[in-house]
């Protein structure tokens, strides 16, 4: 019997670290990325942290001949930074912004302002090569870790991983192949990665690749990169792997990773790398099979139940921390309100002639009133923010509880 034709799909994924005015040699690196993509001729390019729409426009103009289809995902205050370039037609797009994404008062981190999201373009791959497959590809980024020993954002990142897993499960039903690439900001053994892979059935291209070439252990954040923070990398002398290409086949297709590569510093002829992250490049073989492979979503086992339990525990820790923050800011708002009421009462008493002169100079009295009003507004805003955080964490914990119950009753 004649062998079914195979589609060879080449994917490029990179966190570009292209922050206007802050990232070193940004424009030079963006031009270098565009030149390389033109030369290599990938089928699908997934980019993160392209914060400037002008950078995206420049890339789009340069890559129009090689990648006629592209899309930039907009969200948050400064944008999601996500974009995709494709040789295949992009049939539709969808952006999902995570319900929790850090704290607005952590200005030095800035994750809240960019609105971390997952961007989904739907396309049909392989037209004219003997194999066509409805292809669901996702470019995404999760909240950064910043400090592994005291990771205040772990509950938020777990909520994002859970929402991402649910998003993939509910949007992939019409697709034959699912591809996910991006900066997940989690190590391969972290509970968030295990939750995402276990709940969706996605396979790790690094673990599945027949041939690998690049940084040791597939690391994408390495001390040798001239743009990385060397002090942050001290606990990880070999580097860490936080950028991934994940995939799975859903219907009558099989997907195998033939080759996976990472960049290893500057390319020949240049003195700088693409970014502070190494790029990940995968070659996948997609082939139609006679019998449907069957959905992988029902293959839950006790190991998956353990992962969900662990994730739910961490979310519960974050929930209790958010409740304490809500209480603290609420109490501060009440105290500021009482101070304002006390000042208003004293001022009205003086105006009505019921009391003596003001015990404080008028300027000091007005400054104290403005300070109390400012504290009231700030504390009320943060109380409301943490109230929403509590609701989101509580909702995710409930979802995990129901999922865990379903796993235990119907493994």
N, C-alpha and C positions, 0 to 999 in steps of 0.2 A: 504494500500500500504506500502511496506517495506521501512523503513526510509533509506535515503542515508547514507553510512558510513562517518565518520568524521575523519579528520586528526588532531591530536593534536600536535601543533608545539611550542616548547619551545625555546625562544631566549634570549641570554645574550649579553648585550652591555656595554662596559666600555672604558672610556678614561684612559689609563694605566699610563700616566705621567711617561714614562720610557725614560728619557733623559740621555744618558751616561755621566758620570762624574758630572752631575748637580742634578739629582733627588735623593732624600734621600732614602737610603735602596732599591735601584732599583732592584738589583738581588734577594734579599730576597722576595720582593713583587712579582716579576715575577714568582718565584718558587711557591709562595703561590697561585697565580692566576691559574697556571697550575694544582696544586694539587686539587683545588676546582672544576675546570672544569672536571677533571677526575672523581671526586666523584658525581657530580650533573648530568652529562649526558644530557646536552642540545642538541638540534638538530642543532642550528645555533649560532655561536659565532662571534660577530663583535667587533673588537678591534681598538682603535685609539692610537696614540702617542707611538707606539712601534718603536722607532727611531733606535734601534740597530738590524741589521739583525741577529746578534748572539742570541739575545733574542728571535727572531722569530724562529730561528733554534732550540733552546732549547725547546721552547713550542711545536714546530712541532714534535720533537722526543718524548716528554713526552705524547702528545695527540694523537699520531698515532693510538693507539688501539681504542680510543673512537671516534675520528674525523679523518677518513682516508683521507679526502679531505681538502685541505687548499691552500691558495694563499696569497702572499705578494705583495703589490702594490708599485712600485718604481717610484719616480718622484723627481723633484727639485734637489738641491745640496745635501741635507742630507736625502732625502726620504720623502714619504708621511706619513709614520708611520701607514698606514692602513693595516690590515690583517684580514682574515676570516678563520674560521674553521667550517667544516660542516660534518654532518653524511650522507648527500646526495651528489651524484656526481656533481661536478662543470663542466658544459658542456663547458663554455667559460667565458672569463673575458674581461673587458674593463675599462680603466682608463681615466678619463677626468679631466684635470687640469684647474682650473679657470683662466680666462684671466687676472684678477686683484687679487693681493694677497699681499697687503701691499707695503712697500717701502724698497729697499735694504739698504738704509743708516740708517734705524732704527734697528741697530744691537742688541739692548737690547731686541727686540721683536722676531725677527728671522722668522716670518711667511713667508716672501718672499723666504727665503733660502730653506724651506722644500717643497714648491710647494703644497699648500693645494689643495686637489683633492676629487673626489668621485670615489670610486672603485666599479665596478659592476660585480659580478659573476652571471651568469645564471645557474640555476640548475632545476632538476625535483624532486619535493618533494613527499614523501609518497609512493615510489615504494614498493609494497608488503603489503600495509595496506588497500587496497580497494579504496583509493583516490590518484590520481596522478595529480599534477598541475605544469605546467611550472612556476617556481618561479624566480622572479627578485628581488634580495636583494642588497642593497647598504650600504656600510660603508663609512662614510664621516666625514669631519670636516671643519667648516667654520672659517674665520679669527676671532681671539680673540678680545674681546671688550676693555680690559685694563682699560679704564676710561669711565664710563657711562655718566658723566656730560659733558665731552668734547670728544666725540667719533669721532676721526678723521678718523676711518676706517669704519664708517657706510655706506658710498657710496660703498666701496669695498665689504662689506658683503652683501649689497642689490644686487649688480651685481652677486655675487656668488649665492645668493638665487634664483635669476631669472634664471641664467644659469642652476642651479640644477633642477628647475621646468621644464624648457624646455628640459633638458636632460632626465628627467623621462618621460615626455610626449612622446618624440620621440623614446625612447628605450623600452617602456613598451607595445607596441602594440602586441607583440608576446607572452606576458606573461598572465597568469590568475590571479596571485597574485603578488603584489608589496610590498616589505618590505624595510623600510629605517631606519637605526639606526646610531646614532652618536652624536657627540658634535657639536651642531649648534651654540653655543655661543650667543644665543638669548633667551630672556624671552618669555613665551607663548603669551603675548599680543603684542610683538614687531611686527612692520610692516613686517619684513622679514619672520617671521613665518606665519603670516596671508596671505602673498603673496604666499608662498610655498604651504600651505594647500589649499588655495582657487583656485589656478591655476591648481593644480594636483588632487584635490579631496581626498588627503591623510587624514586619520583619526588618531587622537592622542590616543595612547593606554592608557594613563593616564586618559583622559577624558571619554573614552569608556569602561574602565575596570569594570567588574561586581564586582570584589573584589580587594581592594588595601591594601598593607601592606608595611610599610617603613617610610621614613622621611616625615614629615608633608608637605602637598601640593606637594608631589612627588619631592621635592628638591633634586638635585644631587650635589650641591656645598654648604656645610653647615659649619657653624662656629665650630661645635664640632669636625670636622675632624682635626687630629693633623698635617696634611700637608698643610692645607689651610692658606692663608695669612689673619690673623685676622683683620688687619687694613682695608683691602679691603672689608671685609664682614660686617663692622660696619653699613652701611645703610640697610643691609638685615639680621636682627637678626635671622630670621627663615631659611635663606638660599635662594638659587635661583635654578630654574629648567632650565638647559641649555642642558641636554642630553635627547634624545627622541627616542622612537620607534614609527614610523608611518607606516601605512599599508592601503591597499585597495584591493578589488577584482575588476577585470575588466570584465571578461566574465561570465560564468555560475557557478560562485562560490560565496559563502558568507564567510566573515571572521568576527569573533567576538572575542573580547579580554575577556577571562574568568578571568584572574588574572594578576595583575602587582605588582611587588615588587621592592624595592630598598634596597641595603645594608644599614646598620646603624652603620658605624664604624667598629672596629675590629671584625673579626669572632671568634667564640669560640676557645680557645686554642692558639690564637696568640695575640700579643700586638699592631699590626698595621693594618690599613685598606689596601685594595687593592691599593688605589691611593688617590690623593687629590680629585677625583670625586667619588661619589657613583655609583655602578653598577646598571643597570636597567635590570630587568628580566620580560619577558612577556610570557604568555601562550595563544596562539591563537588557535581557532577552525576553521578549513577550511572545508567547506562542499559544495558538488555539489548540485545545485538546478535544478529543471526541466526547468524553463524558464530563459534565460539569464538576468543578472541583469541590463545590459545596461551600456554603458560608462558614467562615471561621469564628463567627461571633458566638456560637453556642458551645465552644470548646472550653468553657470555664471549668476550672478544677480547684482543688483545695489550695494550691499555691496562689491562684488569683484571689481567692477569698482572703488569704493572709495579707496580700498586698492591699486590698481594699480596706481591710481592718486597720493596717498600719497607717494608710493615708487618712482614714477617718479619725484616728487618734490624733494625728498631727493637726488636722483641721479643727478638732475639738480644743486643742491647746491654743490655737490662734483665736478661736471663738471666745474663750475665757479671757484672753489678753485684750481683745477688742471690747468686751463687756466692761473690763476695768477701765479702759481708756474712755469709753462712753460715760461711765459714772464720774470719772475725775473731771472731764470737761463739763459735764452737766452741773456738777457741784460748783465749779468755778464760775459758770454762767449765772447760777443762782446767787452766789456771793456778790458778783459784780452788779447784778440787778438790785440786790438789797442795798448796796452802797449808793447806787444812783437814787433809789427811793429815799434813803436817809438824807442825801444832799438836797433832793427836791423838797423834802419836808422842811429842812432848815431854811432853804431859800424862800419858800412860801411863808414860813413863819416870820422871817425878817421883813418881807414885803408887807405883810399884814400888820406889822408893828407888834407882834405878840412875843417877840424875843429881843434879846440884846443884839449888838452888832455881831457881824460874822466873826467867829473865832480865828479864821484864817484870812489872809489878804485875798482880795477878789481874784487876782491872777492865779494864785495857788489853788483857790477853790475851783476855778474854771479848768485849770490843767488836770486837777484830780477828777473832775467830772468827765473830761474828754478821755482820760486814761481808763476810767471805769467803763465808759461807753465802748471804747475800742476792745477792751477785754471781753465785754459782753458779746459783741459781734463775733469776735474770733472764737470764743469758747462755744457760742451757740452753733457757729458753722461747723466746728470740729465735732461737737456733740452729734449733730445731724449726720456728718460724714461717717463717724464710727457707728451710728445707729444703722446706716445702710450697710456698713461692713458686717455688722452682727447679723443682719438679715440674710446677706449673701452667704456667709459662712454657715449659718444655721440651715439655710436651704440646701447647700451642698452636703452638709452632714446628713440631712434627712434623705437625700438622694442616694448617698452611699449606704446608708442603713437599709433602704429598700433593696438596693442592688445586692448587698450582702445577704439579705434574707432570701432573695430569689436564688442566689448561688447555692446557698445551703439547702434550700428545699428542692431545687431542680438543677443539680450539677450537670 
